[in-house]
Structures are given as C-alpha cells and as structure tokens.
C-alpha cells in the first residue's frame, strides 16, 4: 500500500523541465519530507502526486492503481493536498473552510451533514484552532491560515496527505503541534509527503527524505543518510554543519564564521 | 457523545443568517401587493384585493390589476431575481467580487438581437426572442473563445470583455443603418432598459427561465462555495472544476439572457445586490442565493415603481438604477468599510 510516483517529468513550458525523472514512494504509516532550494520543484511534485498536474512522463500509482485513471472525486478520497495558502476571495469562516475538506464525501447537490461537521471540528481541535472556528478566514494571521488548511486536509480523511510546507509561518510551538499531530496520524496508518525548508523537521519527524536540486533527485533515503553536510551544501549552495549530542539527537545548522 | 453534541450546537449557529435570509426572501411579497396599488389610476386596497382573489369590483379595475399591473410587477421582480442571482453565482465562480451578471457579454448580445429584430420590424415577441437568443449567442462565443485558450478564469473574463465590446460595436452598426425616425428611438429606449407594456405572454418564459436557473444554482449551493477556491484546490478536493463551472455559467447565462430580453439593459443590480446580500448573510450560497433573489426582486420592483409613476412618461430603468442606486449603495458600503467589514 503506497503512493508511488515513478520516473516523473514535468514542464510548464515545453522543453523546460522543472521535474526530471523523479521517483518517490511513500507507504502508509510513514512521513516523507521533500527538501530542496526554492524553485527546485517540490510543490510541482506534490501537485503531480495528487493529480492536479499531469506529468509529461512517468506515472503515479495509488496502491497499485494508476492515479489519473480515477475520477477526481476518487482521487480526492485517497489523496488530500494542502497548499501553502487558502485562496478565496470571500470571508468564509474557519469551520466552513475546514468542512470544505469533506467535499469528496458529499454529493454534488448535498451539503456537509452532522458527521462531516464532527470530522471538521475534530481536525480543528487537532491543530489547536477550535477557538477560532467562527472567525472569517480572511482575518487570520498567516500561521493560523496554514493551520486551518492543514485541518481541512486532515478532515478530508484520505489515506495519503500531501502538505506544502506545513511548518512554514508557524511559531515553534505550533510547528511542533502540527508535525507531531501528523506523526500521530501516520501511526494510525496515514502516508504523508511534506515539503519543508527546515531540515531539522525532517530529522525530528521524518522517516524518509527526498532531496531535490533543480528538479532532479540529489539524494533519497533516511534523514540521516540524505541530509549529510555535503549533500545539503550541494542542494543549497552554502556550507552546513551537523551537531549531535551523545544520545544521538542531531541538528543541522548553516556553517557560520565567527 | 460529547463531540456529537458539540457538532450539533455549532451547526445550528447559522440561525441568525437563516432568519435574515428568510426575511429577505419574503420581502418581495408585501412589495408586490403594495405595488399593485400604485399607478396613474388610483385603486383602493379593497379593489385590488377583490380583483386578485374574487369579489365585487368593476371590470376596468380588474383588467387593470390582472392584465396590466400584475404581469409588469411580476416581470420586474423576476428580472431582479435573475440579475441578482446570476451576479452572485458569477462573482463566486470567477472568484472576483467585481464581476457581474453581464460579464460574458450577455447584455451586448441581447442588445444586438433586439436591435436587429427592431430593424426587421418584428413585433415585441420577436424582439424578446431575438434578444434572448443574442444573449445566449454572445455568452456561448465567450465560453468557446475562453475554452479554446485554456479555459482558465482570467481567459474567460477576458473573452467575455472582448465579445462584449465586439457586440456593442455591432449594435452601433445596426443603429447607424436604422431608420432614424422610427427604429432608432426604439433601439435607444430598449438600450436604456424598462419593463413597460409587458404582457402575461412575456412573463411566462421569463418565469420558466427564472425557476430553472435559480433552482439549479440553489441545488449546487455548496459546490458553488467550493468553486470560490483556486482551481487547483477545488480539483484536489475532488471537484470536476471545469464541468461544474460550465454548468454554473450556463445557468447564470440563462437567467441573465431571460432577464435582459424582457427588461433591456439594466446595469448595477447584478453587481451590487449580491454584495449587499453577502454583507447581510455571509458568503455561503445556501443563504446568499435566496437572499440575493429577494433583495434583487425588491430593489428592481422599487425602481420600476418609480419608473412608471414618478413622471407622466416612463423613466428608463438603467437611468434610475444608476442615478439613485449607485449613490445610495456608495454610502452604505463606505459605512460598512469604515466599520471594518465588507469588501474583502
């Protein structure tokens, strides 16, 4: 049971590939972190994995079935995608925005029922936003908007969850709350792919890492293998140092001359 | 169990919005009855009542109420409903609060149809039919053009603007060749909007289009909420975005074309009424659609009452909606914005 993108290549403009021959697999019950410099193709890869973009080459297999053969609704029942920011021109409340995640479970002429609202509130509580459920989403801070979107993805109850920078714009407490909530969900069998610019998130919560550079795979494997100082320098272009304590906990910092 | 109780309590929260929606939805009914009293010949409430529901009343009064005033008043209400509801739906799917019901060129197309019908001397029924078909044609062209160039929202709006200006030029061309003493004034008056001389025969097709469009859009009310998200988000939530958007555009175009074919060009209603409704009941289309319908009907009815009674001759509707409506709503919205709500 896995979400497998194999040999994916994608170009927005013909000939200019932002993804080249990427293979990535996440199993149910594990978190994979996608790292890479700005513009290295992380978001595009997520969008290919949920079927919003169609790669020019390669296939995405959802538990062995071809993703793009499924209807949009079936895809959404199996793969939830959480973009970086909500894009709506209108002031829906936080709870209305979160219950949008129930869309694949609600018929075309229907509205979310009691069970759907329950899932939405549970997801809101999980990210710690239940106190803001009736605020218009347009009045929230950047970090709170992210939390609302993550709650929407959780409320969708798909076995695979794709998160675009879930830890960006969040204070350390909220980063920890969100990532450990997601880690708990993987213990219940959820497969997660998350992009991040914080390698330490991957060290702390990740099971696998895929490091991208200019749309190509630079390294793949466990966080400790794929996030070595040399590979990080190759990915981002500046030197890094890895500090560790005797228990084996590690942290990645840019190398600073003092 | 605790979670269940909490869920139930939260879902009952929109009661206030539901109440306001109900009030707005029912607002046209007393206005319709009141409007029957207005007119050049004064009628007493008992005469109107007797004409409507049976009773002792002169044949002249009965004919005036049932054959002249009632169809016109119903037509005005339905035109208001159609413009406001299609405006609300278009603002939603184009994800832009500045869009209105005429965004896809419907009214320019309708104007061309009407102008051609007048030049070729067809009767009022012919003008209405040609206006309706012209409206559908223009929107159809805009959709075709938009789809040919990728089908994104921006492309659709752009092709709507292009088709709209192209058809406006065609209208000018027809006016240029029209008989300046007989046909040109007719075309000009049609372009300024108005609901005079409406018969039951004209109201019936309008009523059918209104019911189809409003019911269809109301059925899609929650999907409409989802369509206000970005295309990628809505797709990732499992929506067949393009197909749904097409249905919404088709229903909205039906509503607009049917309205414009009866009333001529009436601006502003399809832009501001959905805004006012959204400020009152929020952006959920469950409430927004009925609230827009009620408010649109009420406001257009008020304007039409002024149009037919204020001066010895008819005042064109588009002049009234612009001259009175725009300043009134400017003040309302400035207050709303200053209080920190509103235009977002």
Interface residues (C-beta under 8 A of the other chain):
Chain A: X47 X50 X51 X52 X71 X72 X73 X74 X75 X76 X77 X79 X80 X81 X83 X86 X87 X88 X89 X90 X91 X92 X93 X95 X96 X100 X101 X103 X104 X106 X108 X109 X110 X111 X112 X114 X117 X118 X121 X122 X133 X134 X136 X138 X156
Chain B: X3 X4 X6 X7 X8 X10 X11 X13 X92 X95 X96 X97 X219 X220 X221 X222 X223 X225 X226 X228 X229 X230 X232 X233 X235 X236 X237 X238 X239 X240 X244 X278 X282 X283 X284 X286 X344
